[in-house]
């Protein structure tokens, strides 16, 4: 009898957290690339979303590579939301890497190395390979449990069949556990990867279609596999160039991806990998999938980084670069020159520029409705109206921050629906930028190192120094002190 072995694995529980853009599901476009008013978590910015949709369509059709897009607009106008919508619309098959410009200056590697790693995270490689699988219909699962607790681990037998043959396999404890997790039973059609031992339930045999107790709305019925149980199948793996770099440049191999200790990767390693990937492409074993690299706060990059981006975009395997900024005409970091958005003119000339506009009061209300639903906060119409007014007067971000805070205030008074009093309470507890600035201007002199305090300190220091010099002169020590 053949014996199946299963490599040890551990389940990871996915924790869903509510983030600033967790409500974004896509760009909210129809089949004609027209932006819907409210769709997939997106509100307003119809022109910007339509432009992003055109870019997205070119990416999917492979007609755009090594290009760059600039999302420019005031703070809080949905630039990052549009970038996240693009990432969601592309799906899992297309790599999407995200980076903030300020991150580069706090990493333990050179800025250009960090940018190179980000670029290669956004370039996918779709590798095709053949693997051996065991595929058949489950005839019987027999598990022998030990009679005494603490005895040897349980064993069992698995009987699989095709239209032409039937085989019994011995099962170990880990294989039995894997079958239990997949809830495999007689009549199921399964596939077992011989290399990893992974079990995939493909469906249920038509011969068991009368077993009503085993039926459900999502049960897929299929014919019993034909041919031999053991067969070779083509499997497609999608990895990024950066993952291949890390695996080939570290002694711990792919474990470096989990520890985060990637460090700087030598250029020789990358050249060898690029050569190998080019060979795979010629042989038809792999294909390149240019993804998207999103750099937020692009104005934080310096002239050295901008020069690197200019050169990197000319590479034939370059991903699509999407950058965002909320700056106007400002100084290019690392120089004394001013430029639109703090980006050098030569790089700016390469960019397709998409602008975002401030949200209207009606759009702010719709966004707040979506966020209340996302954060599972029930709020009265009057409270939402007040929160909308706050969003117009202060900022949309500040209004969104008050949703969870007001829900906690509501819980404190043992209420179920957030009312105006809860909004009013947290509004006075947490200041927005305007009121905070007003407060600072009023009490500036009482803060340390404020301009008024520094003027006062400098005045006192000057008087003290004058007094000491006068004292030296009176005592006759002034001449010796100066010499």
Steps between C-alpha positions, in 0.01 A plus 500: 500500500617852426559733794410868495699753697385848590739782586427668833291813468331742735177693449522876515185682611440808294410806703285756322551855624311811398743737328473842341429344159361158595166597341657531152407207272601645162477815285121483462495503118255339259591299188535824298752635758247761617518579872188421702400762756538262796644154436750257655566742787594788266314833507545798266829571317334370182756654263800368697346153532421487129862593416625233744266250331656573159848442648370178661363372170834561327679314781268197463549494124878530537509818293671712764828429679775717636254790523426724797181664628478792745196542728507865607252676726435663836520292821194280557379486138526123450840453332595195706143367467532507119834316519344238731205470261743430215668229710165332578390516136823339378439191714746266671672394178652845438768608754432825687771651724445804721761735648501839674772743393599567862567128563818506292680719753442264795605169345831327575602504133573753230209693348564367151513140630164549676352638177646211299344246738165683475522491119569126497213436744274647232628269222340157494620179340239240402687167503354187342613159619378142504433325830386151598154469656280214614144563383204272557167432666504406870357150545568467873684676781590258780662640816635276778495686830712369792294328771707647785556874542864596455574197283654518154350756261202399291543345156266424216441412138365703208346327199496700174371397159476616140301349217791263433663419836466497879779533759526495882743745664636485856436818700714662769379731778564821305323370190200399713495849652508657152209282384306604810558869434371465143208286628570235238247215485401217270386625161722812496737554208835623635848586374815448710824681411775240543771761566326690779218265602241773455145366462252679274135401490393530135135407540268204551447201273178476296458148639426658841254762369215321682668544841280791603658521844835587336357763266515877535458813288872510415554131424655445157430162340749349255587178322734248659853574364618271222842354429759432768486637854846654480538757222699808406327840485616848403502739795546877478681684783502879527798655682671838490859565391575625852391168652732315261780746591457434873482122465823493298697753705444372856619182672159456664331514158131585492488536881663842454168614348328434836772641725523820294880482513555544127782758523676623189510259208811489283464610139669176383213296649241712319686472169512120529127488583411733209701277265325185629155658473581607143590137421169379650314754284671375182420138592136587573531401866432849639356838413553845650202674665576875541316617811449834671731685741321772699718763671308732732651833615725502193610856584696351793746337256826683427678572172697172524177297519342693212806428284468129583130501404582664167747224416291212641196590287708438186550131591301260280361319807403818688158498673244777477596774747219689676606789725292738711563841656306780667768767446483799265808683371768410752873435535643176358652321798880502485513814282420872521273491194123523505277289276130402473422236767870492601577270202778575247373619161663213306313239710182710503504489120475117514190504721135474405345742752160430657357772727250460784253763619369581852187304596163675504275495806278234342801279421634537855161381630511192276856417609398530866205264434741242352744536792220459757399180326862379481562572870156356594388821670130582506451878488189719491429728201548812715840375621607422141391849391708655780798281416472605134510868601810429708658328198432808284628750760799298626599206276359169381773306681417667830130419455583133428714486815202613707283203391662238725559752780131599502400130497706449818336805656163350409594171669607694810146637545362149417346612171455301179488783245755784479320831555599866463604518867762227442641686197502825699680334791789355295517819290596694813733223622710481180609813316526531124791683330326840491406506868838358603677779308273758661581362845876511431485861383313597817737325741821509295703685761441221757653227280869412507713609204222706347607815314376734775667291771827493302493880456447539874781249574743674264421836659568367852825334383624826348429690823680236707805507271513882521483480880790246515721712270429810709592309815832387348580859400425630847720236662789569261496160344360609165836552330643163607177324408507640143867409451 
